[in-house]
Amino acid sequence: MLRLENCRIMNGDYTVEADLEIASGACVAVIGPSGAGKSTLVEAIAGFLPVTRGRVLWNGADLTRQPPGKRPVAMLFQDGNLFPHLTVAQNVGLGLHANLRLNQLEWDRVGAALARVGLGGMGGRKPAALSGGQQSRVALARVLVQGRDILLLDEPFAALGPALKAEMLDLVAELARESGATVLMVSHDPNDARRIADQVVLVAEGRAHPPEPSAELLDNPPPALKAYLG
Amino acid sequence: MAGRAQPVSAFPGISAALLVAALILGTLGAVAYRAEAGTGFAASDWAALRFTLTQASLSALLSVGLAIPVARALARRRFPGRSLLIALLGAPFILPVIVAILGLLAVFGRAGWLSQGLIFLGLEPVQIYGLHGVVLAHVFFNLPLATRLILQGWQEIPAERFRLAAQLDAGPLAMWRLLEGPMLRRVAPGALTVVFAICLSSFAVALTLGGGPRATTIELAIYQAFRFDFDLGRAALLSGMQLVLTGAAALVALRVSAGEGFGAGLDRVVRRWDGQSALARGLDGFWIVLSAAFLLLPLAAIVLAGLPGLMGLKGTVWQAAGNSILVATLSTVILLALALPMAAAVAAGRNGLTELSGILGLAASPLVIGTGLFILIYPVADPFALALPVTALVNAVMALPFAMRILVPRAREVLGRYGRLSLSLDMQGWAFVRRVYLPRMRAQTGFAAGLAAALSMGDLGVVALFADPDFATLPLQIYRLMGAYRMEAAAGAALLLLMLSMGAFWILDRGGRWHAEA
C-alpha cells in the first residue's frame, strides 16, 4: 500500500497537500485542471521534489528521505524517456544496471522484455530509427526489467495519436496486471481514466483528494471536477 | 528549482572553479606582495596608461562605427557567399595574432601592397608602426566581432515589425526611428564595451606594431619591466594598474552586453522591403566588398608570402611547431578537465560559477598571471624550465570563459532533459557522466576543445615572459624571425602556424560532431 501521510509538497512557490492511500496493485488515474499539481504529486512520490511535511510510505517503509533511484518506483516522463545515443537494448539494459555492465543472462532478460513489448530483434537500433509508438514500447520494456513495485506515468503518451495512445495504455494495464505493479498515471483526458484506471485521484486547488472509483466519480463529478470536465 | 535532486555532483565543478580562482587570486596576491608601493608610478607608466586607454577607445569606436553599416548591409542583402562571409566573421577569433599582423604588414606595411600602389601613383608610402598600426590591427580583429554582435541585434528585430514598417511605407529615416535606432541604442553600447575591454589587455599587437615610449600598452610595459629590467616590483605595480582597469571594464561589459555573438542562425535571411533604392543597394554593396576585402586580403597575403618560405623552413621552426602542438594539446586537456565539471555544476544549479568565471576570465590578464606565477615559482624552481606547462595552464584559463559559454547551455539541456530519468534509473555520478553527460556533450566539447587548441596554438603572451632563448613556441619563433628581419622565413612559419591552428580547430570540432546523433 502506498500511503501519503499528511504530506505537503513544495514545487517552487506553490504547494500541494496530500493525505491518501492507494492499494497495492491498483491502477489510479491522477486528473485535474492543468497547473493544479498533478505532476507535482507524482514527482514527489518519485523523489524529485521535496516533501516538507508528512511522510511517503510503501508497505510501511518510509520513502520520504530516499533518493529517487533507491525507491521502488519506475517513472516515465512526457518526453526524453530514451537516450538517443544508446541503442534500444542499452536503453532497456539501463533498467538493470545504470552503468550497463550486464552479464549474458541479463542481456537475455533485455531481449525477452523487448520481445514482450513487440520489439523482438530491434535491440541493435538507435531510438531515432523507431516510430513514436515503438519508442514508447522501448521505455515500457525498460520499466518491465526494472521490476519496481510502483509505476508512475506523467503523460508519456501525450504526443501519440488517439489510437496509438489507447494501444499503449492497454499494454501498460496488461504489463501491470502481470507484474502486480501499482500504477499512477497523470492524465487530463477522462477517457484514459475510464479506459484502464479503476480509481481516480482528483488534484485541484492545491489538494490531492483520496482515490475514488473511476466510473462513479466521473459520472457524478463533485463541483471542482465538474468545473474541469465542463 | 532549489532542492531538486541532480544525477551529477556539483563538487568536482566547484573544486575546479576554486582552483581557477586560487590561480588567478593567488598570482594576484603574489603580485601585490611584490609591488613596491613606495616608488609610485613613473611618468612612463602614466604614458602607458594613457596609450592603453587611447588605443582601446579608438579601436572600439572604429570597430563598432564600421560594423554598423556592414551589419546593416549583411542584414538586408542576399547574395552568393553571404553565409560564407558571415561564417568567416568568426575566423579572426581563432586566427593567431602574429599571423594576422604579418598579413596586415604585407598589405598595409611600408613595403606592402597599399604603399606600392601609392608609390606607383607618386605618393608617399604609409607607415604602420605606432598608434594607427595598433588600432588597425585591433579593428581587423574586432570589426568582425562587432559586426556579429550588431548583426544579431538586427536579426532579433521580429519579422512582423519589418512587415508593419513596409505597410506604413516607412522610408529610410522612418526605418531608423522605428526600428534601427532603438535596436542600436540597445546593442551598440555592449559591443563598444566588449571591444574596449578586449583591447585593454592587448599585448601581442602592441609588442609587434607598437613599442617605444609613445606606443606602449600596460601589458607591454609589464613585459618590458620583466624582460629588460627584471624589475619584479615594477612589473607587479603595473600588473595592479592593469587589473584595476580590466576588472572595471569587465564589470561594465558584463552589465551592458546582452548577447554574446556566438549565436547560431546569424545567416538567417529576414524578408525586407526597405532599402531598395539604387543608392542604398550601392552603399550596401560598397560596405560588403570593403569589409570582405579588409578581412580577406591580409589572409591572402599570408598565404602568398608564406608559400615560398614554407619549403625552406629551418629545424628550429619545426621544433617550435612541435612545442606549440604540445602546449596546445596540454592546454586543451586542462581546459576540458576544468570546464566540463564546471558546466555540469552550473547546470546543476550553481549559477554563481558562470558569473565568476566570466568576470575572472575577462579581467584576468595573461601577463599579470604570468608575472604572479613567476614570482611564486622563482624561489622554488627555475621558471624558464616550466615555460611549456605554465603557458598551457594560462592559455587554458584564458579560454575558460569561452568554453563555458559553449558548454553551459548544452549541459543545462542535458540535465533538464535526462536528469530525472537518470535519477529514477539510479544512474548517478560516474555512470551518468560516462553514459549520458559526456556522450550528449560531445559536439559542444569538440567545439570548445577546437577553440582552446587554436587559441593556445596561436598565443603569444605569457610564453614571451617565460621562454629562454633555447625555447620557443611557433608564434614566439615567428616574432624572433621578424625581429631579425627574416621576413620570408617568418611568413613561411606564419603560414605553418595558420594551418596548425585552423587544422587543430577543424579536427576537434569535426571529431565532436562525427557520428553524433541529434
HADDOCK unambig.tbl for C-alpha pairs under 7 A between the chains (distance, minus, plus):
assign (segid A and resid 12 and name CA) (segid B and resid 1 and name CA) 6.22 0.50 0.50
assign (segid A and resid 48 and name CA) (segid B and resid 4 and name CA) 5.90 0.50 0.50
assign (segid A and resid 48 and name CA) (segid B and resid 5 and name CA) 6.04 0.50 0.50
assign (segid A and resid 49 and name CA) (segid B and resid 4 and name CA) 5.84 0.50 0.50
assign (segid A and resid 50 and name CA) (segid B and resid 3 and name CA) 6.62 0.50 0.50
assign (segid A and resid 68 and name CA) (segid B and resid 423 and name CA) 5.76 0.50 0.50
assign (segid A and resid 68 and name CA) (segid B and resid 424 and name CA) 5.17 0.50 0.50
assign (segid A and resid 68 and name CA) (segid B and resid 426 and name CA) 6.99 0.50 0.50
assign (segid A and resid 69 and name CA) (segid B and resid 423 and name CA) 5.27 0.50 0.50
assign (segid A and resid 69 and name CA) (segid B and resid 424 and name CA) 4.44 0.50 0.50
assign (segid A and resid 69 and name CA) (segid B and resid 425 and name CA) 5.37 0.50 0.50
assign (segid A and resid 69 and name CA) (segid B and resid 426 and name CA) 3.69 0.50 0.50
assign (segid A and resid 70 and name CA) (segid B and resid 426 and name CA) 6.58 0.50 0.50
assign (segid A and resid 74 and name CA) (segid B and resid 424 and name CA) 6.45 0.50 0.50
assign (segid A and resid 75 and name CA) (segid B and resid 424 and name CA) 6.76 0.50 0.50
assign (segid A and resid 80 and name CA) (segid B and resid 417 and name CA) 5.95 0.50 0.50
assign (segid A and resid 80 and name CA) (segid B and resid 418 and name CA) 6.43 0.50 0.50
assign (segid A and resid 81 and name CA) (segid B and resid 421 and name CA) 6.63 0.50 0.50
assign (segid A and resid 84 and name CA) (segid B and resid 517 and name CA) 6.70 0.50 0.50
assign (segid A and resid 85 and name CA) (segid B and resid 517 and name CA) 6.04 0.50 0.50
assign (segid A and resid 94 and name CA) (segid B and resid 425 and name CA) 6.89 0.50 0.50
assign (segid A and resid 95 and name CA) (segid B and resid 425 and name CA) 6.09 0.50 0.50
assign (segid A and resid 98 and name CA) (segid B and resid 425 and name CA) 6.32 0.50 0.50
assign (segid A and resid 98 and name CA) (segid B and resid 426 and name CA) 6.39 0.50 0.50
assign (segid A and resid 98 and name CA) (segid B and resid 427 and name CA) 4.81 0.50 0.50
assign (segid A and resid 98 and name CA) (segid B and resid 431 and name CA) 6.58 0.50 0.50
assign (segid A and resid 99 and name CA) (segid B and resid 431 and name CA) 5.00 0.50 0.50
